[in-house]
Amino acid sequence: MGTSKEAMRRFWKEEDGLGTLEILLIVAVLVAVAIIFRKWIVSWFQKLIGDANTDLKDNSAVAPCAPSPTTSCAP
């Protein structure tokens, strides 16, 4: 009976798998947050991409200007 009690003590104090457990808990929390706020995250991302696309379309009509000591890019 003494050996099983000692084995349980060693098992309880064992910390080899602790890092893995912590990583799994962090991933689980991140997944839960992503699921809870998925509509907000998707709308934010779509707005971000839409704004970038609009800016690219607006700036594509402007000719590039490379100023030099003899020229100016001022309109």
PyMOL Python script that loads the backbone (N, CA, C, O; Angstrom):
from pymol import cmd

cmd.read_pdbstr("""\
ATOM      1  N   MET A   1       0.828  -1.193   0.000  1.00  0.00           N
ATOM      2  CA  MET A   1       0.000   0.000   0.000  1.00  0.00           C
ATOM      3  C   MET A   1       0.870   1.254   0.000  1.00  0.00           C
ATOM      4  O   MET A   1       0.480   2.281  -0.557  1.00  0.00           O
ATOM      5  N   GLY A   2       2.041   1.176   0.619  1.00  0.00           N
ATOM      6  CA  GLY A   2       2.943   2.323   0.692  1.00  0.00           C
ATOM      7  C   GLY A   2       3.473   2.724  -0.672  1.00  0.00           C
ATOM      8  O   GLY A   2       3.693   3.909  -0.922  1.00  0.00           O
ATOM      9  N   THR A   3       3.681   1.762  -1.555  1.00  0.00           N
ATOM     10  CA  THR A   3       4.216   2.097  -2.875  1.00  0.00           C
ATOM     11  C   THR A   3       3.182   2.810  -3.745  1.00  0.00           C
ATOM     12  O   THR A   3       3.540   3.698  -4.519  1.00  0.00           O
ATOM     13  N   SER A   4       1.927   2.442  -3.632  1.00  0.00           N
ATOM     14  CA  SER A   4       0.907   3.122  -4.427  1.00  0.00           C
ATOM     15  C   SER A   4       0.694   4.551  -3.932  1.00  0.00           C
ATOM     16  O   SER A   4       0.420   5.454  -4.722  1.00  0.00           O
ATOM     17  N   LYS A   5       0.822   4.747  -2.633  1.00  0.00           N
ATOM     18  CA  LYS A   5       0.689   6.093  -2.068  1.00  0.00           C
ATOM     19  C   LYS A   5       1.853   6.964  -2.546  1.00  0.00           C
ATOM     20  O   LYS A   5       1.668   8.127  -2.905  1.00  0.00           O
ATOM     21  N   GLU A   6       3.034   6.391  -2.544  1.00  0.00           N
ATOM     22  CA  GLU A   6       4.216   7.130  -3.027  1.00  0.00           C
ATOM     23  C   GLU A   6       4.099   7.415  -4.529  1.00  0.00           C
ATOM     24  O   GLU A   6       4.491   8.486  -4.991  1.00  0.00           O
ATOM     25  N   ALA A   7       3.569   6.472  -5.276  1.00  0.00           N
ATOM     26  CA  ALA A   7       3.380   6.672  -6.712  1.00  0.00           C
ATOM     27  C   ALA A   7       2.381   7.803  -6.980  1.00  0.00           C
ATOM     28  O   ALA A   7       2.575   8.598  -7.899  1.00  0.00           O
ATOM     29  N   MET A   8       1.337   7.872  -6.198  1.00  0.00           N
ATOM     30  CA  MET A   8       0.360   8.946  -6.357  1.00  0.00           C
ATOM     31  C   MET A   8       0.982  10.305  -6.040  1.00  0.00           C
ATOM     32  O   MET A   8       0.678  11.296  -6.704  1.00  0.00           O
ATOM     33  N   ARG A   9       1.844  10.353  -5.038  1.00  0.00           N
ATOM     34  CA  ARG A   9       2.533  11.616  -4.697  1.00  0.00           C
ATOM     35  C   ARG A   9       3.426  12.067  -5.841  1.00  0.00           C
ATOM     36  O   ARG A   9       3.434  13.243  -6.203  1.00  0.00           O
ATOM     37  N   ARG A  10       4.185  11.123  -6.415  1.00  0.00           N
ATOM     38  CA  ARG A  10       5.061  11.477  -7.533  1.00  0.00           C
ATOM     39  C   ARG A  10       4.241  11.940  -8.728  1.00  0.00           C
ATOM     40  O   ARG A  10       4.610  12.900  -9.404  1.00  0.00           O
ATOM     41  N   PHE A  11       3.129  11.259  -8.990  1.00  0.00           N
ATOM     42  CA  PHE A  11       2.260  11.639 -10.102  1.00  0.00           C
ATOM     43  C   PHE A  11       1.694  13.045  -9.893  1.00  0.00           C
ATOM     44  O   PHE A  11       1.626  13.830 -10.839  1.00  0.00           O
ATOM     45  N   TRP A  12       1.294  13.363  -8.678  1.00  0.00           N
ATOM     46  CA  TRP A  12       0.713  14.677  -8.377  1.00  0.00           C
ATOM     47  C   TRP A  12       1.741  15.790  -8.530  1.00  0.00           C
ATOM     48  O   TRP A  12       1.398  16.891  -8.961  1.00  0.00           O
ATOM     49  N   LYS A  13       2.998  15.518  -8.183  1.00  0.00           N
ATOM     50  CA  LYS A  13       4.046  16.534  -8.265  1.00  0.00           C
ATOM     51  C   LYS A  13       4.692  16.620  -9.645  1.00  0.00           C
ATOM     52  O   LYS A  13       5.476  17.536  -9.894  1.00  0.00           O
ATOM     53  N   GLU A  14       4.383  15.698 -10.539  1.00  0.00           N
ATOM     54  CA  GLU A  14       4.950  15.679 -11.885  1.00  0.00           C
ATOM     55  C   GLU A  14       4.513  16.917 -12.654  1.00  0.00           C
ATOM     56  O   GLU A  14       3.327  17.248 -12.674  1.00  0.00           O
ATOM     57  N   GLU A  15       5.464  17.605 -13.290  1.00  0.00           N
ATOM     58  CA  GLU A  15       5.150  18.841 -13.997  1.00  0.00           C
ATOM     59  C   GLU A  15       5.554  18.801 -15.464  1.00  0.00           C
ATOM     60  O   GLU A  15       5.615  19.856 -16.095  1.00  0.00           O
ATOM     61  N   ASP A  16       5.830  17.645 -16.030  1.00  0.00           N
ATOM     62  CA  ASP A  16       6.273  17.559 -17.420  1.00  0.00           C
ATOM     63  C   ASP A  16       5.208  18.024 -18.399  1.00  0.00           C
ATOM     64  O   ASP A  16       5.532  18.715 -19.366  1.00  0.00           O
ATOM     65  N   GLY A  17       3.970  17.675 -18.185  1.00  0.00           N
ATOM     66  CA  GLY A  17       2.904  18.027 -19.109  1.00  0.00           C
ATOM     67  C   GLY A  17       2.263  19.368 -18.831  1.00  0.00           C
ATOM     68  O   GLY A  17       1.285  19.726 -19.488  1.00  0.00           O
ATOM     69  N   LEU A  18       2.776  20.108 -17.892  1.00  0.00           N
ATOM     70  CA  LEU A  18       2.150  21.366 -17.503  1.00  0.00           C
ATOM     71  C   LEU A  18       2.196  22.394 -18.627  1.00  0.00           C
ATOM     72  O   LEU A  18       1.214  23.108 -18.829  1.00  0.00           O
ATOM     73  N   GLY A  19       3.293  22.493 -19.361  1.00  0.00           N
ATOM     74  CA  GLY A  19       3.388  23.447 -20.463  1.00  0.00           C
ATOM     75  C   GLY A  19       2.369  23.165 -21.543  1.00  0.00           C
ATOM     76  O   GLY A  19       1.759  24.090 -22.080  1.00  0.00           O
ATOM     77  N   THR A  20       2.178  21.903 -21.865  1.00  0.00           N
ATOM     78  CA  THR A  20       1.201  21.518 -22.878  1.00  0.00           C
ATOM     79  C   THR A  20      -0.208  21.881 -22.438  1.00  0.00           C
ATOM     80  O   THR A  20      -0.998  22.384 -23.237  1.00  0.00           O
ATOM     81  N   LEU A  21      -0.521  21.636 -21.200  1.00  0.00           N
ATOM     82  CA  LEU A  21      -1.846  21.962 -20.684  1.00  0.00           C
ATOM     83  C   LEU A  21      -2.096  23.459 -20.746  1.00  0.00           C
ATOM     84  O   LEU A  21      -3.185  23.890 -21.127  1.00  0.00           O
ATOM     85  N   GLU A  22      -1.111  24.250 -20.380  1.00  0.00           N
ATOM     86  CA  GLU A  22      -1.270  25.702 -20.424  1.00  0.00           C
ATOM     87  C   GLU A  22      -1.501  26.182 -21.850  1.00  0.00           C
ATOM     88  O   GLU A  22      -2.358  27.034 -22.084  1.00  0.00           O
ATOM     89  N   ILE A  23      -0.747  25.645 -22.805  1.00  0.00           N
ATOM     90  CA  ILE A  23      -0.918  26.030 -24.205  1.00  0.00           C
ATOM     91  C   ILE A  23      -2.318  25.652 -24.694  1.00  0.00           C
ATOM     92  O   ILE A  23      -2.966  26.433 -25.390  1.00  0.00           O
ATOM     93  N   LEU A  24      -2.775  24.472 -24.334  1.00  0.00           N
ATOM     94  CA  LEU A  24      -4.118  24.048 -24.749  1.00  0.00           C
ATOM     95  C   LEU A  24      -5.200  24.943 -24.150  1.00  0.00           C
ATOM     96  O   LEU A  24      -6.184  25.256 -24.820  1.00  0.00           O
ATOM     97  N   LEU A  25      -5.028  25.353 -22.904  1.00  0.00           N
ATOM     98  CA  LEU A  25      -6.004  26.252 -22.285  1.00  0.00           C
ATOM     99  C   LEU A  25      -6.014  27.621 -22.965  1.00  0.00           C
ATOM    100  O   LEU A  25      -7.079  28.204 -23.168  1.00  0.00           O
ATOM    101  N   ILE A  26      -4.846  28.130 -23.314  1.00  0.00           N
ATOM    102  CA  ILE A  26      -4.764  29.424 -23.996  1.00  0.00           C
ATOM    103  C   ILE A  26      -5.432  29.335 -25.363  1.00  0.00           C
ATOM    104  O   ILE A  26      -6.188  30.230 -25.742  1.00  0.00           O
ATOM    105  N   VAL A  27      -5.162  28.265 -26.104  1.00  0.00           N
ATOM    106  CA  VAL A  27      -5.785  28.085 -27.417  1.00  0.00           C
ATOM    107  C   VAL A  27      -7.298  27.979 -27.272  1.00  0.00           C
ATOM    108  O   VAL A  27      -8.034  28.559 -28.070  1.00  0.00           O
ATOM    109  N   ALA A  28      -7.769  27.254 -26.274  1.00  0.00           N
ATOM    110  CA  ALA A  28      -9.209  27.109 -26.066  1.00  0.00           C
ATOM    111  C   ALA A  28      -9.860  28.462 -25.779  1.00  0.00           C
ATOM    112  O   ALA A  28     -10.946  28.744 -26.285  1.00  0.00           O
ATOM    113  N   VAL A  29      -9.214  29.290 -24.981  1.00  0.00           N
ATOM    114  CA  VAL A  29      -9.759  30.617 -24.668  1.00  0.00           C
ATOM    115  C   VAL A  29      -9.777  31.484 -25.929  1.00  0.00           C
ATOM    116  O   VAL A  29     -10.755  32.191 -26.172  1.00  0.00           O
ATOM    117  N   LEU A  30      -8.715  31.440 -26.730  1.00  0.00           N
ATOM    118  CA  LEU A  30      -8.679  32.228 -27.963  1.00  0.00           C
ATOM    119  C   LEU A  30      -9.767  31.788 -28.941  1.00  0.00           C
ATOM    120  O   LEU A  30     -10.401  32.625 -29.583  1.00  0.00           O
ATOM    121  N   VAL A  31      -9.981  30.492 -29.053  1.00  0.00           N
ATOM    122  CA  VAL A  31     -11.037  29.989 -29.932  1.00  0.00           C
ATOM    123  C   VAL A  31     -12.401  30.435 -29.417  1.00  0.00           C
ATOM    124  O   VAL A  31     -13.258  30.828 -30.208  1.00  0.00           O
ATOM    125  N   ALA A  32     -12.610  30.381 -28.120  1.00  0.00           N
ATOM    126  CA  ALA A  32     -13.889  30.807 -27.548  1.00  0.00           C
ATOM    127  C   ALA A  32     -14.131  32.294 -27.817  1.00  0.00           C
ATOM    128  O   ALA A  32     -15.244  32.681 -28.174  1.00  0.00           O
ATOM    129  N   VAL A  33     -13.118  33.119 -27.653  1.00  0.00           N
ATOM    130  CA  VAL A  33     -13.253  34.556 -27.902  1.00  0.00           C
ATOM    131  C   VAL A  33     -13.543  34.794 -29.383  1.00  0.00           C
ATOM    132  O   VAL A  33     -14.385  35.626 -29.723  1.00  0.00           O
ATOM    133  N   ALA A  34     -12.855  34.073 -30.262  1.00  0.00           N
ATOM    134  CA  ALA A  34     -13.088  34.226 -31.698  1.00  0.00           C
ATOM    135  C   ALA A  34     -14.512  33.829 -32.071  1.00  0.00           C
ATOM    136  O   ALA A  34     -15.132  34.474 -32.917  1.00  0.00           O
ATOM    137  N   ILE A  35     -15.034  32.782 -31.452  1.00  0.00           N
ATOM    138  CA  ILE A  35     -16.398  32.356 -31.742  1.00  0.00           C
ATOM    139  C   ILE A  35     -17.403  33.377 -31.217  1.00  0.00           C
ATOM    140  O   ILE A  35     -18.387  33.684 -31.890  1.00  0.00           O
ATOM    141  N   ILE A  36     -17.163  33.892 -30.038  1.00  0.00           N
ATOM    142  CA  ILE A  36     -18.089  34.858 -29.438  1.00  0.00           C
ATOM    143  C   ILE A  36     -18.137  36.154 -30.251  1.00  0.00           C
ATOM    144  O   ILE A  36     -19.213  36.711 -30.472  1.00  0.00           O
ATOM    145  N   PHE A  37     -16.971  36.634 -30.695  1.00  0.00           N
ATOM    146  CA  PHE A  37     -16.902  37.920 -31.392  1.00  0.00           C
ATOM    147  C   PHE A  37     -16.734  37.764 -32.902  1.00  0.00           C
ATOM    148  O   PHE A  37     -16.246  38.688 -33.553  1.00  0.00           O
ATOM    149  N   ARG A  38     -17.120  36.625 -33.479  1.00  0.00           N
ATOM    150  CA  ARG A  38     -16.852  36.378 -34.894  1.00  0.00           C
ATOM    151  C   ARG A  38     -17.562  37.371 -35.809  1.00  0.00           C
ATOM    152  O   ARG A  38     -16.988  37.784 -36.816  1.00  0.00           O
ATOM    153  N   LYS A  39     -18.777  37.760 -35.494  1.00  0.00           N
ATOM    154  CA  LYS A  39     -19.486  38.715 -36.359  1.00  0.00           C
ATOM    155  C   LYS A  39     -18.777  40.069 -36.345  1.00  0.00           C
ATOM    156  O   LYS A  39     -18.632  40.701 -37.391  1.00  0.00           O
ATOM    157  N   TRP A  40     -18.346  40.508 -35.197  1.00  0.00           N
ATOM    158  CA  TRP A  40     -17.641  41.780 -35.092  1.00  0.00           C
ATOM    159  C   TRP A  40     -16.301  41.704 -35.821  1.00  0.00           C
ATOM    160  O   TRP A  40     -15.921  42.646 -36.517  1.00  0.00           O
ATOM    161  N   ILE A  41     -15.588  40.595 -35.669  1.00  0.00           N
ATOM    162  CA  ILE A  41     -14.284  40.429 -36.315  1.00  0.00           C
ATOM    163  C   ILE A  41     -14.446  40.405 -37.830  1.00  0.00           C
ATOM    164  O   ILE A  41     -13.670  41.043 -38.542  1.00  0.00           O
ATOM    165  N   VAL A  42     -15.441  39.680 -38.333  1.00  0.00           N
ATOM    166  CA  VAL A  42     -15.670  39.597 -39.777  1.00  0.00           C
ATOM    167  C   VAL A  42     -16.044  40.967 -40.337  1.00  0.00           C
ATOM    168  O   VAL A  42     -15.527  41.363 -41.381  1.00  0.00           O
ATOM    169  N   SER A  43     -16.926  41.690 -39.666  1.00  0.00           N
ATOM    170  CA  SER A  43     -17.317  43.011 -40.172  1.00  0.00           C
ATOM    171  C   SER A  43     -16.146  43.988 -40.127  1.00  0.00           C
ATOM    172  O   SER A  43     -15.999  44.804 -41.037  1.00  0.00           O
ATOM    173  N   TRP A  44     -15.325  43.926 -39.111  1.00  0.00           N
ATOM    174  CA  TRP A  44     -14.141  44.786 -39.014  1.00  0.00           C
ATOM    175  C   TRP A  44     -13.176  44.476 -40.143  1.00  0.00           C
ATOM    176  O   TRP A  44     -12.637  45.390 -40.768  1.00  0.00           O
ATOM    177  N   PHE A  45     -12.951  43.187 -40.413  1.00  0.00           N
ATOM    178  CA  PHE A  45     -12.027  42.788 -41.475  1.00  0.00           C
ATOM    179  C   PHE A  45     -12.557  43.205 -42.843  1.00  0.00           C
ATOM    180  O   PHE A  45     -11.791  43.682 -43.680  1.00  0.00           O
ATOM    181  N   GLN A  46     -13.851  43.034 -43.080  1.00  0.00           N
ATOM    182  CA  GLN A  46     -14.434  43.445 -44.354  1.00  0.00           C
ATOM    183  C   GLN A  46     -14.346  44.951 -44.543  1.00  0.00           C
ATOM    184  O   GLN A  46     -14.083  45.423 -45.648  1.00  0.00           O
ATOM    185  N   LYS A  47     -14.562  45.705 -43.479  1.00  0.00           N
ATOM    186  CA  LYS A  47     -14.437  47.158 -43.562  1.00  0.00           C
ATOM    187  C   LYS A  47     -12.999  47.554 -43.851  1.00  0.00           C
ATOM    188  O   LYS A  47     -12.748  48.453 -44.654  1.00  0.00           O
ATOM    189  N   LEU A  48     -12.059  46.890 -43.201  1.00  0.00           N
ATOM    190  CA  LEU A  48     -10.642  47.168 -43.412  1.00  0.00           C
ATOM    191  C   LEU A  48     -10.240  46.899 -44.858  1.00  0.00           C
ATOM    192  O   LEU A  48      -9.563  47.721 -45.474  1.00  0.00           O
ATOM    193  N   ILE A  49     -10.645  45.772 -45.399  1.00  0.00           N
ATOM    194  CA  ILE A  49     -10.323  45.430 -46.782  1.00  0.00           C
ATOM    195  C   ILE A  49     -11.051  46.370 -47.750  1.00  0.00           C
ATOM    196  O   ILE A  49     -10.480  46.799 -48.753  1.00  0.00           O
ATOM    197  N   GLY A  50     -12.304  46.684 -47.446  1.00  0.00           N
ATOM    198  CA  GLY A  50     -13.063  47.598 -48.303  1.00  0.00           C
ATOM    199  C   GLY A  50     -12.438  48.984 -48.350  1.00  0.00           C
ATOM    200  O   GLY A  50     -12.354  49.589 -49.419  1.00  0.00           O
ATOM    201  N   ASP A  51     -11.997  49.495 -47.201  1.00  0.00           N
ATOM    202  CA  ASP A  51     -11.343  50.805 -47.160  1.00  0.00           C
ATOM    203  C   ASP A  51     -10.043  50.785 -47.953  1.00  0.00           C
ATOM    204  O   ASP A  51      -9.745  51.735 -48.677  1.00  0.00           O
ATOM    205  N   ALA A  52      -9.271  49.717 -47.826  1.00  0.00           N
ATOM    206  CA  ALA A  52      -8.013  49.611 -48.564  1.00  0.00           C
ATOM    207  C   ALA A  52      -8.285  49.539 -50.059  1.00  0.00           C
ATOM    208  O   ALA A  52      -7.567  50.148 -50.852  1.00  0.00           O
ATOM    209  N   ASN A  53      -9.312  48.803 -50.444  1.00  0.00           N
ATOM    210  CA  ASN A  53      -9.663  48.683 -51.857  1.00  0.00           C
ATOM    211  C   ASN A  53     -10.105  50.031 -52.416  1.00  0.00           C
ATOM    212  O   ASN A  53      -9.717  50.402 -53.524  1.00  0.00           O
ATOM    213  N   THR A  54     -10.909  50.758 -51.661  1.00  0.00           N
ATOM    214  CA  THR A  54     -11.367  52.080 -52.087  1.00  0.00           C
ATOM    215  C   THR A  54     -10.191  53.038 -52.239  1.00  0.00           C
ATOM    216  O   THR A  54     -10.125  53.797 -53.206  1.00  0.00           O
ATOM    217  N   ASP A  55      -9.268  53.004 -51.289  1.00  0.00           N
ATOM    218  CA  ASP A  55      -8.089  53.875 -51.371  1.00  0.00           C
ATOM    219  C   ASP A  55      -7.251  53.537 -52.597  1.00  0.00           C
ATOM    220  O   ASP A  55      -6.736  54.434 -53.264  1.00  0.00           O
ATOM    221  N   LEU A  56      -7.112  52.268 -52.892  1.00  0.00           N
ATOM    222  CA  LEU A  56      -6.340  51.871 -54.070  1.00  0.00           C
ATOM    223  C   LEU A  56      -7.015  52.338 -55.349  1.00  0.00           C
ATOM    224  O   LEU A  56      -6.341  52.795 -56.272  1.00  0.00           O
ATOM    225  N   LYS A  57      -8.347  52.230 -55.417  1.00  0.00           N
ATOM    226  CA  LYS A  57      -9.066  52.676 -56.605  1.00  0.00           C
ATOM    227  C   LYS A  57      -8.947  54.183 -56.760  1.00  0.00           C
ATOM    228  O   LYS A  57      -8.758  54.670 -57.875  1.00  0.00           O
ATOM    229  N   ASP A  58      -9.055  54.937 -55.663  1.00  0.00           N
ATOM    230  CA  ASP A  58      -8.977  56.400 -55.716  1.00  0.00           C
ATOM    231  C   ASP A  58      -7.588  56.870 -56.127  1.00  0.00           C
ATOM    232  O   ASP A  58      -7.470  57.861 -56.847  1.00  0.00           O
ATOM    233  N   ASN A  59      -6.554  56.200 -55.700  1.00  0.00           N
ATOM    234  CA  ASN A  59      -5.185  56.635 -55.978  1.00  0.00           C
ATOM    235  C   ASN A  59      -4.650  56.108 -57.302  1.00  0.00           C
ATOM    236  O   ASN A  59      -3.579  56.533 -57.736  1.00  0.00           O
ATOM    237  N   SER A  60      -5.359  55.202 -57.953  1.00  0.00           N
ATOM    238  CA  SER A  60      -4.839  54.651 -59.200  1.00  0.00           C
ATOM    239  C   SER A  60      -4.927  55.656 -60.346  1.00  0.00           C
ATOM    240  O   SER A  60      -4.184  55.525 -61.319  1.00  0.00           O
ATOM    241  N   ALA A  61      -5.808  56.654 -60.267  1.00  0.00           N
ATOM    242  CA  ALA A  61      -5.957  57.643 -61.330  1.00  0.00           C
ATOM    243  C   ALA A  61      -4.904  58.737 -61.238  1.00  0.00           C
ATOM    244  O   ALA A  61      -4.734  59.499 -62.190  1.00  0.00           O
ATOM    245  N   VAL A  62      -4.203  58.835 -60.135  1.00  0.00           N
ATOM    246  CA  VAL A  62      -3.201  59.875 -59.944  1.00  0.00           C
ATOM    247  C   VAL A  62      -1.875  59.386 -60.518  1.00  0.00           C
ATOM    248  O   VAL A  62      -1.404  58.300 -60.182  1.00  0.00           O
ATOM    249  N   ALA A  63      -1.284  60.195 -61.383  1.00  0.00           N
ATOM    250  CA  ALA A  63       0.007  59.823 -61.967  1.00  0.00           C
ATOM    251  C   ALA A  63       1.089  59.906 -60.907  1.00  0.00           C
ATOM    252  O   ALA A  63       1.097  60.836 -60.100  1.00  0.00           O
ATOM    253  N   PRO A  64       1.994  58.954 -60.898  1.00  0.00           N
ATOM    254  CA  PRO A  64       3.073  59.004 -59.910  1.00  0.00           C
ATOM    255  C   PRO A  64       4.003  60.175 -60.205  1.00  0.00           C
ATOM    256  O   PRO A  64       4.214  60.538 -61.362  1.00  0.00           O
ATOM    257  N   CYS A  65       4.539  60.743 -59.178  1.00  0.00           N
ATOM    258  CA  CYS A  65       5.424  61.884 -59.313  1.00  0.00           C
ATOM    259  C   CYS A  65       6.688  61.615 -58.515  1.00  0.00           C
ATOM    260  O   CYS A  65       6.632  61.241 -57.344  1.00  0.00           O
ATOM    261  N   ALA A  66       7.818  61.807 -59.159  1.00  0.00           N
ATOM    262  CA  ALA A  66       9.107  61.649 -58.480  1.00  0.00           C
ATOM    263  C   ALA A  66       9.802  63.001 -58.513  1.00  0.00           C
ATOM    264  O   ALA A  66      10.389  63.380 -59.527  1.00  0.00           O
ATOM    265  N   PRO A  67       9.735  63.725 -57.404  1.00  0.00           N
ATOM    266  CA  PRO A  67      10.368  65.049 -57.419  1.00  0.00           C
ATOM    267  C   PRO A  67      11.884  64.950 -57.523  1.00  0.00           C
ATOM    268  O   PRO A  67      12.508  64.022 -57.009  1.00  0.00           O
ATOM    269  N   SER A  68      12.441  65.919 -58.194  1.00  0.00           N
ATOM    270  CA  SER A  68      13.908  66.009 -58.312  1.00  0.00           C
ATOM    271  C   SER A  68      14.296  67.451 -58.014  1.00  0.00           C
ATOM    272  O   SER A  68      13.420  68.295 -57.828  1.00  0.00           O
ATOM    273  N   PRO A  69      15.558  67.742 -57.966  1.00  0.00           N
ATOM    274  CA  PRO A  69      15.955  69.132 -57.644  1.00  0.00           C
ATOM    275  C   PRO A  69      15.442  70.147 -58.653  1.00  0.00           C
ATOM    276  O   PRO A  69      15.301  71.326 -58.325  1.00  0.00           O
ATOM    277  N   THR A  70      15.159  69.708 -59.878  1.00  0.00           N
ATOM    278  CA  THR A  70      14.714  70.683 -60.892  1.00  0.00           C
ATOM    279  C   THR A  70      13.211  70.662 -61.113  1.00  0.00           C
ATOM    280  O   THR A  70      12.673  71.570 -61.746  1.00  0.00           O
ATOM    281  N   THR A  71      12.516  69.644 -60.604  1.00  0.00           N
ATOM    282  CA  THR A  71      11.066  69.579 -60.815  1.00  0.00           C
ATOM    283  C   THR A  71      10.343  69.534 -59.465  1.00  0.00           C
ATOM    284  O   THR A  71      10.936  69.235 -58.429  1.00  0.00           O
ATOM    285  N   SER A  72       9.065  69.836 -59.514  1.00  0.00           N
ATOM    286  CA  SER A  72       8.237  69.802 -58.319  1.00  0.00           C
ATOM    287  C   SER A  72       6.997  68.984 -58.602  1.00  0.00           C
ATOM    288  O   SER A  72       6.535  68.928 -59.742  1.00  0.00           O
ATOM    289  N   CYS A  73       6.454  68.351 -57.579  1.00  0.00           N
ATOM    290  CA  CYS A  73       5.225  67.560 -57.727  1.00  0.00           C
ATOM    291  C   CYS A  73       3.993  68.345 -57.342  1.00  0.00           C
ATOM    292  O   CYS A  73       2.898  67.784 -57.343  1.00  0.00           O
ATOM    293  N   ALA A  74       4.118  69.586 -57.022  1.00  0.00           N
ATOM    294  CA  ALA A  74       2.984  70.397 -56.635  1.00  0.00           C
ATOM    295  C   ALA A  74       2.038  70.565 -57.809  1.00  0.00           C
ATOM    296  O   ALA A  74       2.502  70.754 -58.933  1.00  0.00           O
ATOM    297  N   PRO A  75       0.746  70.504 -57.598  1.00  0.00           N
ATOM    298  CA  PRO A  75      -0.218  70.648 -58.691  1.00  0.00           C
ATOM    299  C   PRO A  75      -0.270  72.051 -59.241  1.00  0.00           C
ATOM    300  O   PRO A  75      -1.036  72.323 -60.166  1.00  0.00           O
TER     301      PRO A  75
END
""", "prot")
cmd.dss("prot")
cmd.show_as("cartoon", "prot")
cmd.util.cbc("prot")
cmd.orient("prot")
